[in-house]
Amino acid sequence: MRASLVLMRWLPLAAVLAAPSCKDVTPGQETDTTQGDESGTTFLPATMGDGTAVNTTVVLDDDGSGGPQGGGECDYFEQDCREGEKCTPWSEMADLVPDESRCCPVKEPVAQTGDLCMVEGYLGSCVDNCAPGNICLDIDGDGQGVCQDLCGGTAENPICPDDDECFVYFGGVPLCFAPCDPLVQDCPGDKGCYPDAIAEGGTGWLCMPTIGDNQLGDYCWLLAGCNPGMICATPPLLPECYGDADDAGCCTDICDITEQPDPCTEIHPDLECIAWYFDGESPPMAGLENVGACVLPNVGGGA
């Protein structure tokens, strides 16, 4: 018997790092987060995601300006703003929840993908110095971040450089992230290897910025809300995880199912390293067959 692994999705007030990959978002599609067990038990609480397609086109103000920073209607994928501007998410509040997309000025000196960058005001202010097709991810809110590629192509056929995958990040913003190995944690800088849990099948792992500094057993709400090497799991999968707010989970370790003795028993005697892929599921890349998570066994009715 095995547990059904379930991951946390973001809450409205912390709208980051948990949305379907671009290729999986279609009009009227329900966001299915089950991991393949017939019981329908999922890692994710049903708190976000209405299953509708991502709208990446701004609704203009009556004067056609698109707002105070506006340069007109724009599309994240097409980057169809005038020279010196780029299509980027804008939010009235510093809450990481974009209200719309806008054509905003690109500040000097212009930074490229992977470069350090500067945000004017707050992440969501719409103004940074990353080149068109990038946004400055200032996750810590200190005014500095790293330029991250927006997906190219179209919503139906997104394109990313190299082997990166298009993932709808916070508030419907499509960004390119590199696939990774959660057992190796081979992501650069301040990124960790986290599951693409809401993509169909829930089998992908992507390098994404770590949000906060949550340790083993700490409460979490975000897909990337635990330190690298951990996932955010729902309370039924963990002992002594009750949460202090709706849909809070707790951080637990990622583990290797072949390791003996079971490394999870060192965390708690009731935990086991449960396989991430089971019942014929195929990992998206070689070398992930041994990925597991430290959770309680026999939870969720999986076989």
N, C-alpha and C positions, 0 to 999 in steps of 0.2 A: 504493500500500500504506500501511497505517496500523498503529500500535501499538494494542493493547488496553489501555485505561487501567484501572489497578487501584489501589484505595485501601486504606489500612491499617485494620484493625479493632482494637479495644482488647484488651489482654492481661488475664488475670484479675486481676493485681495492680494494674492501673490501669483499673478497670472504669468507664469513662466514655465518653460521646459516640459510640457506634456501635451502634445497634440498629434494628430495623425500625420504620417508622412504625406507629402504632396500627392503622390500617386494614388493614395488611398482615400482622398477626399473627393466625394462626388455628391451632387445635389440630392438631398433627401436620404443619404446613407446614414444609418445608425452607427455610432461609434461602438464597435464590439470589442471588448477588452478581455474576453475569455481566453484562457490558455489551452483550450482543447479538451477539457474534461466535460463530460456530458451533464454535469450538475449545473453548469452555467456560473459557477463561482468564479469571481474575477479578483485580480489584485487591486482593482481600482474602485473607489467609492463613486457612486453616481452623482457627482456634484457639478460637473462641467461638461461642455460639449453638446451642442444641439444637433449634431450630425449633418449640418448644412455645409455647403461649399464655402470656402474662404473667399471673401470679397476683397480684392486687392485694389479696387478702383475707388478713389475719393469721390464723395458727393460734394460738389462745389457749393460755396455760399452763393447767395442771390446775385452778387456782383461778379461772380465768375472767378474770384481770386483764390478760392480754396482756403481762405483764412489769413491771419496776420503774416504767416511765413509763406503763404501760398504762391505758387507759380502756375497754378492750373491743375487740371485733372491729371492723374498719373497712375502708373501701374508698376508694381514692384518688379515684375518679370521683364517688362519691355523697357523700363528706365527711359520713359519718353518725355522727360523734362527738357527744358531749354538748356543751352550751354551754360555751365557754371552752377547748375543745380542738379539735384538728384531726387529720385522718388524714395522716400524714407518714412517710417512710421512716426506719427505725431500724437502726443497725448497732452491734454490740458493739465493733468496732474502727474506728479512724479510717482506713478503707481505701477509702471511697467505694463499698463493695459492701453494699447494704442486706441485712440478714438477714430483715427482715419489715416490714410496715407497722404503725403503732401510733397510738392516740389519745394525743396529747401536748398539754401545756398551751401556750397562746399567751401569750407574754410581752408586757409593756407596755414602751414605747408601741407599739401595733399599727401595723405598716407595710403599705402596699398594694403592688400590682404596680408594679414599676419603682422603688420606693423603696429607699434604703439600709436595711440590716437588720443584726441582730446574731445570731450563733450562740452558744449556750451550750455550751462544751466543744469540739466539732468537728462538721464537716458529717457528719451521720448520727447525732448525739446525740439527734435527735428534738425538740430544743427550740430555737425561735427566736421572733422577734417578728413574723413575717409573718402576715397574716390567713389564716383558713381558705381552702383552695383555692390557697395559695401555699407555696413553700418558699424559704428563704434560701440562695442558691447562693454559698457561701463557697469558691470554687475555690482561692484562694491560701492558705487555712488560717490567716488572720490574725484570724478572729472576726467579720469584716465581709463583707457581700456585697450582693446585690440580690435583691429578691423576684421570683420567677418563677412564672407561672401554671402550676398543674397542669391537665391536661385535664379538662373536664367531660363530661357526657353518660354514655356507656358505652364499654367497650372495643370493642364492635362499631360504635358510632357516636359517636366522640369529638367534642367541641365545644371550640373555642377562640375567644377574642374576635378581632374585626376579621378580618384575613386570615391570622392565624397558623395554623400546622399542628401537629397533635399528633404528637409524636416520642417514642418510648420512649428515654429518656435513660439514665443509669447504672442498672444493676441492675433494670430493669423499671419505672422511674419515668416515668410519662407527663407530659411537659411541653410547653407551647406555645411555639413559636419562630416568628419572622417569616421569610417567604421573602425572598431577597435576590439581588443581582446580583454574582457573584464578580469581574467585571471592574471594577465600580465600588467594591466593598467598602463598601456603604452601610449597614453595621450600626452601632448606637450603642455608645458606651462601650468596654469591653474585649472586645467580641465581634467575631468574624470571620465571613466568609461561607464556609461549608463544605458539602461535598456530603452529601446524604442518601443515601449510597451503598448502603445496604442496603434501602431502599425498593424496591418492585418497579420495575424499569427503571433504577433508580439515577440518576434525572435531576433530583432536587430539590436546591435549595441553601437552607440555613437559617442564620440568625444564631445562633451558639452561642458560649459563652465559650471563649476561647483557653486551652489548657492548656500552661503552660510558656512558654519563650522560645526555641523552636527556629528557627534561621536556615536559609538556603539550604544544603543539603548535610548538615545535622545529622541524626542518627538520630532516628526518631520511631516511636511505637507507636499513637498515638491519631488518630481521625478529625479532631479539632480540635487536634492536637498540634504544628502548625506555625504560625508567625506569619501573620496575615491576608495574603491574597494568594498563599498557598501551599497545597499539598496534600501529604499523606504518601503516597508511592508505594513499591511493592515493589521490591526490589533489581534484578530483571531489567530494569526499565524505565529504570534510571539507571546511568551509568558510575561506577565507583569507589564503589558503595554496597554494602557487604558485610554490614553489621550486626554488632553485638557480642553479640546475644542472639537467641533464637528469634523469628522473625517481625518483626524490626525492619526498618523501611524508612528512607527519607530524604526530606527536604523538597525540593520542587521548585516552581517558579513556575507559577501560572495565567497564561495568555497569551491574546491576541486573535489568532485565526487569520488575520485580514485584515491584520495589521500587517506591513509590509515596510520594511526587511529583517527576516527572522525574528528576533524578540528572543531566542529561546532559544539561538542560536549564540553569543551573548555570554557565556552561562553555560558552555557547553561546545560545541566545534565539531560534535560528533556528535548533539546534541539538536535536535529539531524541535518546533514548536508543532502538536500533534496535536488534531484536533477532538474535543470532548467528545461531541457528538451526531453520529451518522453512520448510514448505511444506513436512512434514513427515520425515525430517531428524532426526536420532536418535543419541544422544550424545554417545561417546564411553564409558562413565562411568556414573554411577548414580550421580545426584546432579548438572549436568551441564545444565539442561533444562532452567535455568533462565539467562544464560550468554548472554550478549549483548555488543554492542559497541556504543559509542557516535558518530553518523554520521548524515549527512543530510538525511532526508527521501525522498522517491520517486526518488532515483538516480539509474540508471542502468536498469530500466524497470522491476524489480522484482515485483511479486504480493504479 
